[in-house]
Amino acid sequence: MSTRTRSIWLWQLVLAAAVVVIMLVITVLDTENLSHTSLLVGSALIIVISAVVLFVPWDQIPRDTVIVVPLVDTFAVGVMAQDSGLRLEFLWCFPIAWIATHFSVRWLGAAFALISTVILLDAVEAGMSSTITLRFAIVLLCLAFLGVLFRQMARRATAMKALLRSQAGRTQRTLGRVSAQQARATQMFDGVNIAIARVTPSGDLVSPNAAYLELYGIDLDDPTQPPRTIDYESQRGRALSTHERPVSRAARGEHLDGERGWVFDAHGQWRAVSVSTRPLPPVGDESPSTLLMVQDVTELTQERRGRENLAAVVSHELRTPITVMLGNVDLMRDDSNLTAEQTDRLDTIDRAAERMLALISSILSTDRDTSVPHEPVSLVTLLRESVTSFSAAARTRDQSLTLDIAGTFRLTGDAFRLRQLIDNILSNAVKYTPNGGSIRVSARAQDGNIEVAISDSGLGIAAEDIPHLFDDYFRAEEAVGSGLPGSGLGMGIAKAIAESHGGSIRVESTVGRGTTVTITLPEATS
C-alpha cells in the first residue's frame, strides 16, 4: 500500500468513524432523531463513500480527482445537518482540514462556497433571523480559521519535508564521498607493501591490510581464525610463544622500533621481518589501540649477507698478496747496500701496505662506521703524509703535485678516517688528471672551520653528474669514458667520513678544465 492510499483512507475513515459513533449515540439516547430523513441520507452517503474509497486504486488515478471525495463529504455533512437540530455542522472540520492540507486554495474556496450554499438554503428554509444568521456566520468563521490553520500547517510540513529531503540528499552525498574516500584509503592501504594492522588491548586485529593478511596467512573471509604463519626468534631458531608474538606485544602496548625477527609463512618460506609499533589515541568511543607494522626485509637481509660474504672473500684474497709484499719489504731492508732514497721508498711502500690492510674490510661496505673518537689530530701532518704517498705516482705521469698550507690546523676526530678521506679525494685527482697536468692541495681557516681544497686540471665532471657523485657505485660519464678502473665508492665513503666529523664536501667542476673538491671540517676549539 502506498503512502498516498494510506493518507486517503485515514482522512475518510476518521470521518466515517465519527459519523458511525454519532449515529450509535443517537440510537441509544434519542431515537426520535432517526426519523429525520436528511440525517439518515447524509450518514448513509458518508458510509457508502468510505466503502468506495477502500476499493478504488488511488495510485492509478490522477491526484486532482481525489478532491471529489472531501467535496462529497462536505455535501453529505450538509445533508446530515438539515432539519436535525443536532448542530452537526462541526463535522465539516474533517473535509475542510483534508482539503486545506492536501489541495490548493481554489479547492478550499470551492468547499467554502458549497458550505455557504448549504447554510444559505438551510437559513432560507428555517426563516431568516438574526440568531440563525449569527450561528451560521460563526460556523463559517470557525471553519475559515480552521482551514487557514491547517493550510499553514500543511505548508510548514511541506517545507519541512523539502528541507529533510535536501538534508537527506546532502547526507547521502556526504556518505557517498566518505565511502569513496574510505574505499580509496583502503586501496592505498592495501597498496602498501608493509604489513599493517591495528591491535586492540584485547588482542583483536582491526583493519589489517592485504600485505598483513598475505604475510601471516590470514583468511580474508574469516580474519578471526588463527594465522598460519609461525613467528621465530631467528631463522630456524626457537618458535615464539603466544605472548611473545608481535600481536600480543602490541596488544600490551609495548614499544617496538625495527625489532628483527623471522616468520615461516604459509608457503613454506622463511621471511626476515622488522617489527615496529606506534600507540594510537582513542577516537570517539573507541579505546586506545596500537598500530602494528611488520616489514618484510628478507631481500635486504640477503643482500647484506651477500655484501658481508663478498667483503670477507675479498678481504681474505687481498690480505695474502699484501702480506707477501710486506714480507719482501722486510727482506729488502736487510740489504746493507740500500741508499737513503731507496730506504725512504721502502718505508712509503710499507706504510701504504699497512694502510691497505686496515682498509680492506671496509672498502666494499656501504654501511659506514660513523663512530668518531675525539682525539687531537694535526691536519698538516695528514696532508703532508698523503701528498708524499702520491708523489711517486704523480712523478711517473709528469704531474705537478703541490702542497700549499700556511699555519697549524688542529682537528678533533679519527686520524685514520680523516687520512682515508684525503687519500680518496687525492687519489681521484691523480687518476683523472692527464700526463703533465697539475694538482694543488691547500688549506685555510674560515669562520671556525678548516677548508681543504684539492684542485686538479683533469677531465672534469658534467654538471648533471655532480649531484650523483656520492651515490654508491656511481661513476661520471667522463670517468667511464677514460677507461680507467674504479668502484664508484670512494666519494661516498669520503662524504660519510666528513659528515661523521661534522663537516661537508663541495664539488665544483668544468668538463675539460678540471675539478676542485673542498672539504670543510670544524676546527678544534682548544
Buried (B, 14 or more C-beta within 10 A) or exposed (E): EEEBBEBBBEBBBBBBEBBBEBBEEBEEEEEEBBEBEBBBBBBBBBBEBBEEBEEBEBEEEEEEEBBEBBBBBBBBBBBBBBBBEBEBBBBBBBBBBBBBBBBEEEBBEBBBEBBBEBBEEBBEEEEEEEEBEEBBEEBBEBBBEBBEEBBEEBEEEEEEEEEEEEEEEEEEEEEEEEEEEEEEEEEEBBEBEBBBBBBBEEBBBEEBBBBBBBBBBBEEEEBEEEBEBBBBEEBEEEEBEEEEBBBBBBBEEEEBEEBEBBBBBBEEEEBBBBBBBEEBEEEEEEEEBBBBBBBBBBEEBEEBEEBEEEBEEBBEEBBEEBEEBBEEBEEBBEEEEBEEEEEEBBEBBBEBBEBBBEBBBBBBBBEBEEEBEEEEBBBBEBBBBBBBBBBEBBEEBEBEBEBEBEEEBBBBBBBBBBBBBBBBBBBBBBBBBEEEBBBBBBBBEEEEBBBBBBBBBBBBBEEEBBEEBBEEEBBBEBBEEBEEEBEBBBBBBBBBBBBBBBBEBEBBBEBEEBBBBBBBBBBBEE
